Amino acid sequence: MYFYHDPETSARGLGTYAALYEIEEARGAGIPYYYMGFWIDRCPTMHYKASFRPSEVLHPDGIWRPGPE
């Protein structure tokens, strides 16, 4: 599921709200993991994803490592 918003309303935290909603849906369905989707470190609009812990990032070598701090 992807959500889009007007950048001028970014203070509303719709990405965080969407993630919390999806996590709750996954729990209700018995899904043990939640995938936050594509993440680009240099993209400020994706930085909210780093606040969810624990997390892992798939590196180009195909190995999952601990996510951003």
C-alpha distance (Angstrom), angle and dihedral (degrees) to the residues before:
residue distance angle dihedral
M1 . . .
Y2 3.78 . .
F3 3.77 128.7 .
Y4 3.77 128.7 -160.7
H5 3.77 128.3 -160.6
D6 3.76 141.5 177.6
P7 3.84 106.2 -94.5
E8 3.80 88.8 -134.9
T9 3.82 88.2 66.8
S10 3.82 96.0 49.0
A11 3.82 91.6 117.3
R12 3.81 87.3 72.8
G13 3.82 89.5 73.6
L14 3.79 96.1 -136.0
G15 3.82 92.0 162.3
T16 3.79 90.3 57.6
Y17 3.79 91.4 45.4
A18 3.82 91.0 50.2
A19 3.81 91.9 49.1
L20 3.82 92.6 49.8
Y21 3.79 90.4 48.2
E22 3.82 92.2 49.7
I23 3.82 92.3 46.3
E24 3.80 90.0 53.6
E25 3.81 90.6 48.5
A26 3.82 90.3 50.1
R27 3.82 91.4 50.0
G28 3.78 90.7 50.4
A29 3.80 89.9 52.0
G30 3.81 92.4 48.5
I31 3.81 93.3 -112.7
P32 3.83 107.7 153.0
Y33 3.82 98.8 -158.5
Y34 3.78 135.7 45.1
Y35 3.80 122.7 -150.6
M36 3.80 112.2 -152.6
G37 3.77 93.4 -162.9
F38 3.75 131.8 -131.6
W39 3.81 116.4 0.1
I40 3.81 129.7 -169.5
D41 3.81 115.7 -171.0
R42 3.81 93.4 -151.3
C43 3.81 93.3 51.7
P44 3.84 109.1 93.2
T45 3.80 93.5 -161.1
M46 3.82 88.9 63.6
H47 3.81 96.5 50.8
Y48 3.82 92.2 95.7
K49 3.81 87.7 72.2
A50 3.81 90.8 67.2
S51 3.81 90.4 65.7
F52 3.82 92.3 68.1
R53 3.81 112.1 91.1
P54 2.89 142.3 -126.0
S55 3.78 97.4 28.1
E56 3.77 140.4 159.7
V57 3.79 133.5 -157.6
L58 3.81 124.7 -149.4
H59 3.80 107.0 -129.7
P60 3.82 125.5 -150.4
D61 3.81 89.9 -100.7
G62 3.81 89.2 63.1
I63 3.81 95.6 -108.5
W64 3.81 122.7 126.5
R65 3.79 112.2 -133.6
P66 3.81 134.0 177.0
G67 3.79 112.1 -70.3
P68 3.78 129.4 -116.6
E69 3.77 121.7 -58.1
